[in-house]
Amino acid sequence: MARVSIVTDSASDLAPETAAAAGITVVPLVVRFGDEEYEAGTELSADAFWEKMLAPGAPLPTTAAASAGTFKEAYDRLFDEGADAIVCVTVGSKLSATHKSATIARDMLPDRDIEVVDSANASMGIGILALMAAEMAAAGSDAATIAATLRSRVPDLDLYVALDTLEYLRRGGRISGARAAVGEILSVKPIIAIRDGEVVQAERVRTRSKARARVVELFTERPVERIALLSGPGSEVEALRADVMRKLPDLDPARILVETVGPSIGPHVGPGFAGGIVLRRH
């Protein structure tokens, strides 16, 4: 049986222990605080990132894509360790050049069996696919089958996150300044989603409590296969998890993951968010 190794990037927000338990290799994006540069997840943990970001007077962090060289190093190491094939699941290609880097690295190894899957998503939208890939690899599926299955499931992913402000997305260039300004003027809590691989403002809700309630409604409006809730400063994730479990009493609690937003995604959402990613029943 061919051994298939799974690779993803740190924009997946998979905690190191979650990735390690599933046998997933995580390639780090880069996060910068002024002149200081760190590899996300390896040189700067999620907790350390938030501590640094929320420190008084801290510069706004920025992110940069993982390099093709970093992906190639990961691919080479896995093949040296005995992998016969690799499936790499990346952050959406419209959101980061990381997908292009993973593809360039694949093309640098033309004689190797490497599948690169564009998640068209972010955070645990990538992470859910990577975990599915690891489960399929452990069950004996080959790389082509795993990649085809993941690509078929991309449309089943729904990300909904209520934000305190659109300002962080504006500064990161993910939405226009005009759109962010409208949200600030109206003092609304925007709910973002990902549509066709791009961040959009799905709805605007007046209060924080109503925003969280609306996120739960959006999560549960169609049958759910698994769900990943996002944790971070002010996220009230345990209350969100309780709300979801009340609405989905038949969903196995093991299918409700909680992961902390880390250095690759945190700069774009800021603190005080509430949300996650749902994989709809296929």
N, C-alpha and C positions, 0 to 999 in steps of 0.2 A: 504494500500500500504506500502510495506516494505521501510524503510528509509535506503538508502545506503550512507555511508560516504566515501569520497575519501581522500587518503593519498598519498603523494609523499615525495621525499627527496630534500635537498637543491641543489643537483647537477642538478636539473631541471632548475635552474635559473629563476624560477617564482618569480617575485617581490612580496613582502608581500601583497601589495594592490591588485595585480592580483589574488593571491591565496585566499585572504579574500573575494573578490567579487564573486569568484566561489565556495566558501565554501570548499576549499581544505586545509587540514592540511599538513604542511611541516615539516618533521623531519630533524633536522640539522646534517650535517657532521661536522667534526672538522677541523679547520685550525690552523696551528702553525707557529708563527714567532719566531724562536729560542726557548726560554723558555716560551714564552707567548702562551696560548691556548685559542681559542674562538670557540663558536658554530656559524657556518656559518649562516648568515641571522638574527639571534636573538641577539647575542652578538657582531657581526661584520657585518654591512651592506655592500652592494656592493660598495657604494661610499667610505666608510671608509676603506674597504679592498684595493682598488686601491691607495688611498692616502698613506696608510701604505706601500704597496708594492713598490711604486715608490719613496718613501722617500730616500734621499741619505744615502748609507751605510746600508740600511735595509737588514736583512737576507732573503734569499729566502724562501718563505712560503712553507709549506708542508701540505698535507691533510691526514685525516684518516677517515675511514668509520664510519657511524653512528652505535651505538651499538644496540644489540638486546634489551637491557633494555630500551633504548630511544624509540624504536618502540613499545614495549609493553606498556609503559606509555601512548603513543598516542592512541593505540588501546583501552586500558582500559578507558581512559577519554571519547573517543567517544561513547563507549557502555554505560558508565554511563550517558552520555548526551542524550541517547535515540536511538542511531543507532541500526539497526537490523543486518546490515552487513557492511563490509568494503572492498573496493578495493584499494590495495596499488600498485602504479606504481613506480618502482625503476630504478636507473641508471643501465646500463648494467652489468650483472654479471661477464663479463670478464674484466671490467674496475675497479670494486670496490667490496669489501666484503660487501658493504651495502645491496645488494640484499640478501645475505646469512643471514645477521642480521634480515632483515624484515621477512624472512622465519622462522628463529628460533623463533622469537617473535610470529608468527602465530601458530607454533606448541606448544607454551606454553599455548595457549588458544584453546584446541582441541574441545571444545563444542561451539565455536563461528564460525560464517560464515565470513571467511576472505579469500580473493583471493589476491595473490601476483603475479604481472605481471612484468616480466623482459623486460624492454624496448629495451634491446640490443643497447642502445644509450646513449647519454649524453646531457646535457644542455636542450635546448627547444625541443629536440627530446623526452625527458621524459615529458617536460611541455605540449607539444601538446597533448600527450596521456592522461595526467591527466585532461586537460581541456575538452577533448572529454568525458572522464569518468564522469566528473561533469555534463556535459550537458545531458548525458544519464540517470544519477541518478535523475536529476531534472525532466526528462520526464517520470520517473517511471520504468525504466529498473531494473531488479534484478542484484545481484552481479555477478552471473555466466554468464549472457548474456553480461554484461559490459566487464568482463575479457576476454571472448571469442572474442568479437569484437576487443578489443585492441590488443590481440595477433595476430589476423588476419591482423591488420594494421601495425604491426611492419615492415614488408618488404617494406611498402610504404613510409617509412621515409628515406630521404637522407640528410646527414649533409655534408656541404662543407664550410670550413673555410680557407682562405688564411692567412698565418702567416708571420710575419716579420722574424722569425727565428724558427728553430726546437729545440733550446737549452732548452727551458722550458719543452718541452715534454721529451727530453733526461734526464734532471735532475729529472723529475718525474717518470722515468722508463717506460714511455709509448712507446718509440722507442729506437733503439740501438744507441750507441754513434757513430758507423761507419756511419750510415745513416745520422745522424745529421751533422757529419763532412763533408760529401760530399756536403750537401746543403750549408754549410758555405763557402766551398772552391769555389763553383761555383757561389756564390752570387745570388742565386735564391730565389724567394718567393714560398715556398712550399704551396700547397693546400692539406689539409688533409680531409679525409672522414672516415666514419665508415663502415667497411665491416665485416659481420659475427660477429658483436659485438666488433670488435677491431679497434683501430686507425691505419690507413694506410696513406701513402703519395700517393694521387691520381695523382697529376701532379706537375710539377715544371715550374714556369713562371719567366721570366727575370726581370720584373719591377712590382712595386706596382700597377700602374694603369692597367697594363695588367692582373695582378692577380685578381683584382676586376672585371674587365670585363669578365674574364673567369668564375668566380664564378657565375655571373649573367647568363651566357650562360648555365652553368650546372644546375642552378636552374630551368631554363625555357625550357629545352630540351624536357620535357614531361609534360602533363597536370598537373596543380597544384590545389589542393583543399584548402590548406592554407599554410602559410609560416611564419616563425618566424625569424626575423633578430636580430643579436646580437650586442649590444652596449658596448662600453668601451673606454678607452683612445686610441685615434688614430684610432678608428674604421671607421670613416667617414660614419656612419650608415645612415644619411639622404641622402647623395649622393647615397648610395647603394639602399636605398628604392626608390628613384626617378628613378634609372635605372631599378629596378624590375617593377615598375608601368608602365614604358614605354613599357616594353616587355610583360606585362600582363595587357593590358588595360581593359579586361573584368573581371578581378578578383576584387571582392568586397574589397575595402580598409580595411573593418573591418576584413578581413581574412589575413591581413598583420600585424602581431604583431611585436613590438620592445621591447626586454627585455635586461637588463644589465647583462653581465656576472659577476657572483659573486665570493665569496671566495672559493667555491667548485671546480670550473672549471678554474678560472683565473690563479692559479699557474701553470697550465699545458700549457696555450696558450700564456701568457704574453700579453703586450700591443701591439697595432698596427695591430690587426687582422681585417679581413673583411669577414663576412659570416653569415651563419644561417642554418636553417633546413627547408626542404620542406616536406610536406605531399602530396604525389601524389594522383591524383584522382583514386579512387578504381575501 
